[in-house]
Amino acid sequence: AAPLKHFHDASASSYDGIGFTVSAEVGLLNRNIKFVAQNNAEKFGARLLVNKNENNAARTKAILSNVEFINFGQFGYTDTPDPRYAVAFYGTTEVSKVTNCAFRDSFVTAIGVINSFNVVVENNVLLRTINDAIRVAGAGQGNILSGNLIVNTLNGLLATEGGEDLDGTRFEGAYASGIRLDEALDPLVFESNRVAGVEGFGIRLRGDVCPDGETSDTCPSTNTTIDAARLNHAHGAHNGVVIWLEARPECAYVSNIASYRNYDYGFYLQSPASLIIEGVITFDNPIGILPIIIDPVPTSHK
């Protein structure tokens, strides 16, 4: 094999019996089955929509495995009611799967799960997605996100002509996420995913229900231990892990994530809810954890 052209830092360490390795992400992009859309100036590619069947919704499903999607999605269509993503599940309940697939140069979100149940998104590789790479929104139990690799997620404003010259205020509320879960109303299995290089948030979430319940006043610690094999990783993002305004009503629980070598914050948590953060790893960030509790609203400030 030819030598590497660029420097890649790789290191392994152990703390309190927990092994942890930092290295470049490596993923296989090529598949024998390829769906290729036209790469045009309008960034308007093909899409695959798995939609509920009004006559028999339980029979609507898709099983996608070892498929390569190139130039899919339609740029600018980010609203969940009209998900023109590379692959979108909308209102399905039967078990569906997207496993071992590759998504390259998606013009908008690569995989969307909207008001759908029992969707397994596992061991996929996503490279150069504009806007959120994987997005879960609305109601839906039984969903699984596991073992996915997301690299180089791009901000939609920067992807426009002259985008780099936009005034910074235009970016308020327009951050891309490698994985976006803050709109998901139900818990899901979320483990062993890796996000690297995002013009925005690595992982955006609203937190899990606290161990003592949704309305706990104390939100007690459970002394969670770190399981390195199940850790989600976020690195090379503007902010690694973010709770931003959308959180659990009373208490939000954050765990099982490693966030490191990000531009600003490892964990940026701006929330009206009480927070408990445990079983996480953060290092080589300018600020490791910044929690901001923004409620209740006071009657006055001086």
LORO-765931 format. One record per residue (C-alpha): residue number from 0; x, y, z. Coordinates in Angstrom, 1 decimal, always signed. Last residue first. Layout:
N
(atom NUM; (X; Y; Z))
...
***
This chain:
302
(atom 301; (-30.8; +44.2; +36.9))
(atom 300; (-33.2; +41.5; +35.8))
(atom 299; (-36.9; +41.3; +36.3))
(atom 298; (-39.8; +39.0; +36.8))
(atom 297; (-37.6; +35.9; +36.5))
(atom 296; (-38.2; +33.3; +33.8))
(atom 295; (-37.8; +29.8; +35.2))
(atom 294; (-35.7; +28.9; +33.3))
(atom 293; (-32.4; +29.2; +31.4))
(atom 292; (-30.1; +26.5; +32.8))
(atom 291; (-26.8; +26.8; +31.0))
(atom 290; (-24.4; +23.9; +31.2))
(atom 289; (-21.0; +24.3; +29.6))
(atom 288; (-18.9; +21.1; +29.5))
(atom 287; (-15.3; +20.7; +28.1))
(atom 286; (-14.4; +24.2; +27.1))
(atom 285; (-11.5; +24.8; +24.7))
(atom 284; (-12.0; +21.1; +23.8))
(atom 283; (-9.0; +18.7; +24.0))
(atom 282; (-11.0; +16.3; +26.3))
(atom 281; (-14.5; +15.0; +27.1))
(atom 280; (-15.7; +11.6; +28.2))
(atom 279; (-19.2; +10.9; +29.4))
(atom 278; (-20.7; +8.5; +32.0))
(atom 277; (-22.5; +11.2; +33.7))
(atom 276; (-24.4; +14.4; +33.0))
(atom 275; (-27.6; +15.2; +34.9))
(atom 274; (-29.5; +18.3; +33.9))
(atom 273; (-32.5; +20.2; +35.2))
(atom 272; (-34.6; +21.5; +32.3))
(atom 271; (-34.9; +25.0; +30.7))
(atom 270; (-31.9; +24.1; +28.5))
(atom 269; (-28.7; +25.3; +27.0))
(atom 268; (-26.2; +22.4; +27.1))
(atom 267; (-23.0; +22.8; +25.2))
(atom 266; (-20.9; +19.6; +25.6))
(atom 265; (-17.4; +19.4; +24.1))
(atom 264; (-17.4; +23.1; +23.4))
(atom 263; (-15.7; +25.4; +20.9))
(atom 262; (-13.8; +23.9; +17.9))
(atom 261; (-14.1; +20.2; +18.9))
(atom 260; (-11.2; +17.9; +19.8))
(atom 259; (-13.3; +15.7; +22.0))
(atom 258; (-16.8; +14.5; +22.8))
(atom 257; (-17.3; +10.9; +24.1))
(atom 256; (-20.9; +10.0; +24.7))
(atom 255; (-22.7; +7.4; +26.9))
(atom 254; (-24.5; +9.9; +29.1))
(atom 253; (-26.9; +12.8; +29.1))
(atom 252; (-30.1; +12.9; +31.3))
(atom 251; (-32.6; +15.7; +30.9))
(atom 250; (-34.9; +16.7; +33.8))
(atom 249; (-38.2; +18.7; +33.8))
(atom 248; (-39.6; +19.1; +30.3))
(atom 247; (-37.0; +17.1; +28.5))
(atom 246; (-35.0; +19.4; +26.2))
(atom 245; (-35.4; +21.6; +23.1))
(atom 244; (-33.6; +24.9; +23.9))
(atom 243; (-30.2; +23.7; +22.6))
(atom 242; (-28.9; +20.4; +23.9))
(atom 241; (-25.6; +20.1; +22.1))
(atom 240; (-22.8; +17.6; +21.8))
(atom 239; (-19.5; +18.3; +19.9))
(atom 238; (-19.8; +22.0; +19.2))
(atom 237; (-18.1; +23.3; +16.0))
(atom 236; (-17.4; +19.7; +15.1))
(atom 235; (-14.0; +17.8; +14.8))
(atom 234; (-15.2; +15.2; +17.3))
(atom 233; (-18.3; +13.4; +18.4))
(atom 232; (-18.2; +9.8; +19.5))
(atom 231; (-21.1; +7.5; +20.8))
(atom 230; (-19.9; +5.1; +23.4))
(atom 229; (-21.2; +1.5; +23.2))
(atom 228; (-17.8; -0.4; +23.1))
(atom 227; (-16.3; +2.0; +25.7))
(atom 226; (-18.9; +1.1; +28.3))
(atom 225; (-18.6; +3.9; +30.8))
(atom 224; (-20.0; +3.3; +34.3))
(atom 223; (-23.2; +5.0; +35.4))
(atom 222; (-23.2; +6.0; +39.0))
(atom 221; (-27.0; +6.3; +38.9))
(atom 220; (-27.1; +10.0; +39.7))
(atom 219; (-30.3; +11.4; +41.1))
(atom 218; (-32.6; +13.7; +39.1))
(atom 217; (-33.7; +15.4; +42.4))
(atom 216; (-37.0; +17.1; +41.4))
(atom 215; (-37.9; +14.2; +39.2))
(atom 214; (-40.6; +14.9; +36.6))
(atom 213; (-39.5; +12.5; +33.8))
(atom 212; (-38.4; +9.7; +36.1))
(atom 211; (-35.8; +8.7; +38.6))
(atom 210; (-33.3; +7.5; +36.0))
(atom 209; (-33.7; +10.8; +34.1))
(atom 208; (-35.5; +10.6; +30.7))
(atom 207; (-33.0; +11.0; +27.9))
(atom 206; (-31.5; +14.2; +26.6))
(atom 205; (-32.8; +16.6; +24.1))
(atom 204; (-30.3; +15.8; +21.4))
(atom 203; (-27.9; +17.4; +18.8))
(atom 202; (-24.8; +15.4; +18.0))
(atom 201; (-21.8; +16.8; +16.2))
(atom 200; (-23.2; +20.3; +16.0))
(atom 199; (-22.3; +22.9; +13.4))
(atom 198; (-20.0; +22.7; +10.3))
(atom 197; (-19.4; +19.0; +11.2))
(atom 196; (-16.1; +17.0; +11.0))
(atom 195; (-16.4; +13.6; +12.7))
(atom 194; (-19.4; +11.7; +14.0))
(atom 193; (-19.2; +8.1; +15.3))
(atom 192; (-22.1; +6.0; +16.4))
(atom 191; (-21.6; +3.2; +19.0))
(atom 190; (-25.0; +3.7; +20.7))
(atom 189; (-28.5; +5.2; +20.4))
(atom 188; (-31.4; +2.9; +21.0))
(atom 187; (-34.5; +5.1; +21.0))
(atom 186; (-36.6; +7.1; +23.4))
(atom 185; (-39.8; +8.8; +22.2))
(atom 184; (-40.5; +12.4; +21.1))
(atom 183; (-37.6; +12.8; +18.6))
(atom 182; (-37.1; +16.5; +17.7))
(atom 181; (-33.8; +16.8; +19.6))
(atom 180; (-32.4; +13.8; +17.8))
(atom 179; (-30.1; +15.3; +15.2))
(atom 178; (-27.0; +13.3; +14.2))
(atom 177; (-24.2; +15.0; +12.2))
(atom 176; (-25.9; +18.3; +12.9))
(atom 175; (-26.2; +21.4; +10.7))
(atom 174; (-26.7; +24.8; +12.4))
(atom 173; (-29.3; +27.2; +11.0))
(atom 172; (-30.8; +28.6; +14.2))
(atom 171; (-28.6; +31.7; +14.1))
(atom 170; (-26.5; +31.3; +11.0))
(atom 169; (-27.7; +34.5; +9.3))
(atom 168; (-26.3; +36.5; +12.2))
(atom 167; (-22.8; +35.7; +11.0))
(atom 166; (-23.2; +37.8; +7.8))
(atom 165; (-22.9; +35.8; +4.7))
(atom 164; (-19.6; +35.9; +2.8))
(atom 163; (-18.9; +32.1; +3.1))
(atom 162; (-22.3; +31.5; +1.4))
(atom 161; (-21.4; +33.2; -1.8))
(atom 160; (-23.1; +30.6; -3.8))
(atom 159; (-24.9; +28.3; -1.3))
(atom 158; (-23.2; +25.4; +0.5))
(atom 157; (-22.2; +27.7; +3.4))
(atom 156; (-25.9; +28.2; +4.1))
(atom 155; (-26.6; +24.5; +4.2))
(atom 154; (-23.9; +23.8; +6.7))
(atom 153; (-21.9; +20.7; +5.8))
(atom 152; (-21.4; +17.3; +7.5))
(atom 151; (-17.9; +15.9; +6.9))
(atom 150; (-18.0; +12.4; +8.2))
(atom 149; (-20.8; +10.3; +9.7))
(atom 148; (-20.1; +6.7; +10.7))
(atom 147; (-23.0; +4.6; +12.0))
(atom 146; (-22.6; +1.8; +14.5))
(atom 145; (-26.1; +2.1; +16.0))
(atom 144; (-29.3; +4.1; +15.6))
(atom 143; (-32.3; +2.1; +16.6))
(atom 142; (-36.0; +3.0; +16.5))
(atom 141; (-38.5; +0.9; +18.6))
(atom 140; (-40.8; +3.8; +19.4))
(atom 139; (-41.7; +6.6; +17.1))
(atom 138; (-43.3; +10.0; +17.6))
(atom 137; (-41.7; +13.1; +15.9))
(atom 136; (-38.3; +13.5; +14.5))
(atom 135; (-35.1; +11.5; +13.8))
(atom 134; (-32.4; +13.1; +11.6))
(atom 133; (-29.2; +11.6; +10.2))
(atom 132; (-26.9; +13.8; +8.1))
(atom 131; (-28.3; +17.2; +9.2))
(atom 130; (-27.5; +19.8; +6.6))
(atom 129; (-25.5; +19.1; +3.5))
(atom 128; (-24.0; +15.6; +3.7))
(atom 127; (-20.4; +15.0; +2.8))
(atom 126; (-19.8; +11.3; +3.7))
(atom 125; (-22.3; +8.9; +5.4))
(atom 124; (-21.2; +5.4; +6.2))
(atom 123; (-23.9; +3.0; +7.5))
(atom 122; (-23.5; +0.4; +10.3))
(atom 121; (-27.1; +0.5; +11.5))
(atom 120; (-30.3; +2.5; +11.0))
(atom 119; (-33.1; +0.2; +12.3))
(atom 118; (-36.6; +1.7; +11.9))
(atom 117; (-39.2; +0.2; +14.4))
(atom 116; (-41.6; +3.2; +14.4))
(atom 115; (-42.0; +6.2; +12.2))
(atom 114; (-43.1; +9.8; +12.9))
(atom 113; (-40.2; +11.0; +10.7))
(atom 112; (-37.0; +8.9; +10.3))
(atom 111; (-34.6; +10.7; +8.0))
(atom 110; (-31.4; +9.4; +6.4))
(atom 109; (-29.2; +11.4; +4.1))
(atom 108; (-30.3; +14.9; +5.0))
(atom 107; (-29.8; +17.3; +2.1))
(atom 106; (-27.7; +17.4; -1.1))
(atom 105; (-26.1; +14.0; -0.3))
(atom 104; (-22.5; +13.8; -1.5))
(atom 103; (-22.0; +10.1; -0.7))
(atom 102; (-24.3; +7.8; +1.3))
(atom 101; (-23.1; +4.2; +1.9))
(atom 100; (-25.2; +1.3; +3.2))
(atom 99; (-24.3; -1.3; +5.8))
(atom 98; (-27.9; -1.3; +7.2))
(atom 97; (-31.0; +0.7; +6.5))
(atom 96; (-33.8; -1.4; +8.0))
(atom 95; (-37.6; -1.3; +8.3))
(atom 94; (-39.9; -3.1; +10.8))
(atom 93; (-43.5; -2.1; +10.2))
(atom 92; (-44.8; +1.2; +11.7))
(atom 91; (-44.3; +3.8; +8.9))
(atom 90; (-45.4; +7.4; +9.2))
(atom 89; (-42.6; +8.9; +7.0))
(atom 88; (-39.3; +7.0; +6.4))
(atom 87; (-36.9; +9.1; +4.4))
(atom 86; (-33.9; +8.1; +2.2))
(atom 85; (-31.9; +10.7; +0.3))
(atom 84; (-34.0; +13.4; +1.9))
(atom 83; (-37.0; +15.2; +0.4))
(atom 82; (-38.8; +15.2; +3.7))
(atom 81; (-42.0; +17.2; +3.2))
(atom 80; (-43.6; +17.4; +6.6))
(atom 79; (-40.0; +17.3; +8.2))
(atom 78; (-38.9; +20.5; +6.6))
(atom 77; (-35.3; +20.4; +5.2))
(atom 76; (-36.0; +20.9; +1.5))
(atom 75; (-33.1; +23.2; +0.7))
(atom 74; (-31.2; +20.8; -1.6))
(atom 73; (-33.1; +17.8; -2.9))
(atom 72; (-31.7; +14.4; -1.8))
(atom 71; (-29.4; +11.9; -3.5))
(atom 70; (-26.0; +12.7; -5.1))
(atom 69; (-24.7; +9.1; -4.6))
(atom 68; (-26.5; +6.3; -2.7))
(atom 67; (-24.5; +3.0; -2.3))
(atom 66; (-26.5; -0.1; -1.3))
(atom 65; (-25.3; -2.8; +1.1))
(atom 64; (-28.6; -3.3; +2.8))
(atom 63; (-32.0; -1.6; +2.4))
(atom 62; (-35.1; -3.3; +3.8))
(atom 61; (-38.1; -1.0; +3.3))
(atom 60; (-41.6; -1.1; +4.9))
(atom 59; (-45.3; -0.4; +4.4))
(atom 58; (-47.4; -3.5; +5.3))
(atom 57; (-48.6; -2.1; +8.7))
(atom 56; (-50.0; +1.0; +7.0))
(atom 55; (-52.6; -1.0; +5.1))
(atom 54; (-55.1; +1.2; +3.2))
(atom 53; (-53.4; +4.5; +4.1))
(atom 52; (-50.0; +3.1; +3.1))
(atom 51; (-47.4; +5.0; +5.1))
(atom 50; (-44.5; +6.5; +3.2))
(atom 49; (-41.0; +5.2; +2.4))
(atom 48; (-39.6; +8.0; +0.3))
(atom 47; (-36.4; +7.5; -1.8))
(atom 46; (-34.9; +10.6; -3.3))
(atom 45; (-33.3; +11.7; -6.5))
(atom 44; (-31.1; +14.8; -6.9))
(atom 43; (-31.6; +18.5; -6.9))
(atom 42; (-28.3; +20.2; -6.1))
(atom 41; (-29.3; +23.1; -8.4))
(atom 40; (-25.9; +23.0; -10.1))
(atom 39; (-26.4; +19.3; -11.1))
(atom 38; (-25.0; +16.0; -9.9))
(atom 37; (-27.5; +13.6; -11.4))
(atom 36; (-28.5; +10.7; -9.2))
(atom 35; (-26.6; +7.5; -8.8))
(atom 34; (-28.1; +4.4; -7.0))
(atom 33; (-25.3; +1.8; -6.7))
(atom 32; (-25.4; -1.9; -5.8))
(atom 31; (-21.8; -3.2; -5.6))
(atom 30; (-20.9; -0.9; -2.7))
(atom 29; (-18.1; +1.6; -2.3))
(atom 28; (-17.7; +3.9; +0.7))
(atom 27; (-15.8; +1.7; +3.2))
(atom 26; (-15.1; +3.7; +6.4))
(atom 25; (-12.0; +4.9; +8.3))
(atom 24; (-12.1; +7.5; +11.1))
(atom 23; (-8.7; +9.0; +12.0))
(atom 22; (-7.5; +8.0; +15.5))
(atom 21; (-8.2; +8.4; +19.2))
(atom 20; (-8.4; +5.2; +21.2))
(atom 19; (-9.8; +4.7; +24.7))
(atom 18; (-9.3; +1.9; +27.2))
(atom 17; (-11.2; +2.1; +30.5))
(atom 16; (-9.4; +0.6; +33.5))
(atom 15; (-9.5; +3.8; +35.5))
(atom 14; (-8.1; +5.7; +32.5))
(atom 13; (-6.4; +4.0; +29.6))
(atom 12; (-4.8; +5.5; +26.5))
(atom 11; (-4.4; +5.0; +22.8))
(atom 10; (-3.2; +7.4; +20.3))
(atom 9; (-3.4; +8.2; +16.6))
(atom 8; (-2.7; +11.5; +14.9))
(atom 7; (-2.9; +11.4; +11.1))
(atom 6; (-0.3; +13.3; +9.1))
(atom 5; (-1.0; +13.5; +5.4))
(atom 4; (-0.1; +11.6; +2.2))
(atom 3; (-0.3; +8.2; +3.8))
(atom 2; (+2.2; +5.7; +2.3))
(atom 1; (+1.1; +3.6; -0.7))
(atom 0; (+0.0; +0.0; +0.0))
***
